Amino acid sequence: MTEERQKALEELVKASMEFTLNMSDTFAFATADCETMSEHDFEKMVPVIAKHGQHAFTAYVAVKRGIEPITCPCGHDGPPYQEAKKEVLALKEANKYFLSE
């Protein structure tokens, strides 16, 4: 494979990369609920994910959808989520990522 072809293939894979986030019962949409996150958004979210874990993903989806997660004992909407959401909103407001569709 030529170097040019290898680079083109790498760009194709990079451009095609996205993650599917399982949001089962987080937003009361049952077990089939999921949301996509582009590689671009994932790269910008790494510090928030490293700091807040799963709550960063919940916050990302909440901001992207413009809705809040359900209130439940599992803590979807508790203080860790609220802290993560503040950071996600700060990223959005600073245009660090665009909540890709």
C-alpha positions in Angstrom: 0.0 0.0 0.0 1.3 3.4 -0.9 1.9 6.1 1.8 -0.8 8.2 0.1 -3.3 5.4 0.1 -2.5 4.6 3.8 -3.0 8.2 4.8 -6.3 8.3 2.9 -7.5 5.2 4.6 -6.5 6.5 8.1 -8.5 9.7 7.3 -11.5 7.7 6.2 -11.5 5.6 9.5 -11.0 8.8 11.6 -13.9 10.6 9.8 -16.1 7.5 10.3 -15.5 7.1 14.0 -18.3 7.7 16.5 -19.3 6.3 19.8 -22.8 5.1 20.8 -23.6 5.9 24.4 -26.1 3.6 26.1 -28.6 5.8 28.0 -31.0 3.0 29.0 -33.5 4.5 31.5 -31.4 7.6 32.1 -33.9 9.8 30.4 -37.0 7.6 30.8 -36.9 6.5 27.2 -36.5 2.8 28.2 -33.7 0.4 27.4 -33.3 1.1 23.7 -32.2 4.7 24.3 -28.8 5.6 23.0 -27.0 8.7 21.7 -24.0 9.1 19.4 -20.8 11.0 20.2 -18.4 11.9 17.4 -14.7 11.4 17.8 -14.3 15.1 17.7 -16.6 15.6 20.6 -15.0 12.7 22.5 -11.5 14.2 22.1 -12.8 17.5 23.6 -14.6 15.7 26.4 -11.6 13.6 27.6 -10.8 15.9 30.6 -14.4 15.9 31.7 -14.7 12.1 31.3 -11.5 11.6 33.2 -12.7 13.7 36.0 -16.4 12.7 36.2 -16.6 9.3 34.6 -20.1 8.2 33.6 -21.6 11.4 34.7 -19.8 13.2 31.9 -21.6 11.1 29.3 -24.9 11.8 31.0 -24.2 15.5 31.0 -23.1 15.5 27.4 -26.4 13.8 26.3 -28.5 16.1 28.5 -26.9 19.2 27.0 -27.1 17.8 23.5 -30.8 16.9 23.9 -31.7 19.9 26.0 -33.4 17.7 28.7 -32.5 16.5 32.2 -32.1 12.8 33.2 -34.8 11.3 35.5 -34.5 11.6 39.2 -33.7 8.2 40.8 -31.7 6.6 43.6 -28.9 5.7 41.2 -27.9 9.3 41.0 -28.3 10.2 37.4 -29.2 13.7 38.4 -27.1 14.1 41.6 -24.2 16.4 42.5 -21.6 14.5 40.4 -23.8 14.9 37.4 -24.4 18.6 38.1 -20.6 19.2 38.3 -20.0 17.4 35.1 -22.8 19.4 33.4 -21.2 22.7 34.4 -18.0 21.7 32.6 -19.9 20.4 29.5 -21.8 23.7 29.3 -18.6 25.6 29.7 -17.1 23.6 26.8 -20.2 24.3 24.7 -20.2 28.0 25.5 -16.5 28.2 24.6 -17.2 26.5 21.3 -14.8 23.8 22.1 -17.2 21.2 20.6 -20.4 21.4 18.8 -22.5 18.5 20.0 -22.5 16.8 16.6 -25.6 15.3 15.2 
